[in-house]
Structure formats: C-alpha cells, structure tokens
Amino acid sequence: MTNIIEGQLINENDQFAIVVSRFNGLVTGRLLEGALSTFRQHAVTEERITVARVPGAYEIPVVAKKLIECQKFAAVLCLGAVIQGETAHHEYINMPMSSALMELSMKTGRPVLFGILTCQTLEQALNRAGGKVGNKGSETALAAINR
C-alpha cells in the first residue's frame, strides 16, 4: 500500500501573521485584501490575524523572523511586489529575500509563505494581484490554511 503524507486544515485556534510591503502599494494592497478575504471565507476571524507593514520587500525577512520566533503563529505570510524596472535593483532584492525566507522556514519548521511577486512590469504584477492570473495573496492564505 502506498503511504500518503499530506497536511491538514487549520484548527479553530490557529493564528496567522501577514508581513506586507508598503512599496508598490497599489499591488500589495490587493495582495493583502486577497489574503484577508480568503481567511474570512474559511472562518478565520480578524482576531486571529496580525498584519505587519514594512517599507519594502527587502525588510520582509527580518519582520517575518521576529513573528515566527514568537511561536504565536501557525504560519507567516509574506506579501510584496518587486517590479524589474529599468535597473537591476530587483536582482539584489529578490534573491537574498527569497533565500532568507526559505532558510527561516527550514530552520524553524514553520511555514513562511512566499507571496511576493517578482514581475517585469506593473501590468504583470496587477494581473497576479487580483487580475487575469488570480491573486497571489489569496493563494498564499489558502496555502497557510491547507498546510
């Protein structure tokens, strides 16, 4: 017989933290709303959600680390948008940020969910923040619920 390992849905006491970047607020606001809406649809009350706002995506890992270390949260959702633009700044932000979040999750054994858009254009980001391609914030919340 095949052994199947899979997660379970949240329990009624689980609390969640969301770290969201203020930079590219047009996009990140939609990601946050998508996550909050998904939590509401799955009966996660506002009292069980903590939102921490940070200046930009580069600051997300340090706040996620503080939140995961307090051991209050079942998962920490990280929401942001790094749009390529005309310079290579996105390369200096995306790789260290994503590596830090993965390392944090691996070290703590707790879900640190990556809901950060790394797009070439604002249009692509908006399409992934409630547009044609769905809402990455919503997908991230659903992943937290189904861990």
Stockholm file with secondary structure:
# STOCKHOLM 1.0

chainA/1-147         MTNIIEGQLINENDQFAIVVSRFNGLVTGRLLEGALSTFRQHAVTEERITVARVPGAYEIPVVAKKLIECQKFAAVLCLGAVIQGETAHHEYINMPMSSALMELSMKTGRPVLFGILTCQTLEQALNRAGGKVGNKGSETALAAINR
#=GR chainA/1-147 SS CCCCCCCCCCCTTCCEEEEEESTTHHHHHHHHHHHHHHHHHTTCCGGGEEEEEESSGGGHHHHHHHHHHTTCCSEEEEEEEEECTTSSHHHHHHHHHHHHHHHHHHHHCSCEEEEEEEESSHHHHHHTEEETTEEHHHHHHHHHHTC
#=GC SS_cons         CCCCCCCCCCCTTCCEEEEEESTTHHHHHHHHHHHHHHHHHTTCCGGGEEEEEESSGGGHHHHHHHHHHTTCCSEEEEEEEEECTTSSHHHHHHHHHHHHHHHHHHHHCSCEEEEEEEESSHHHHHHTEEETTEEHHHHHHHHHHTC
//
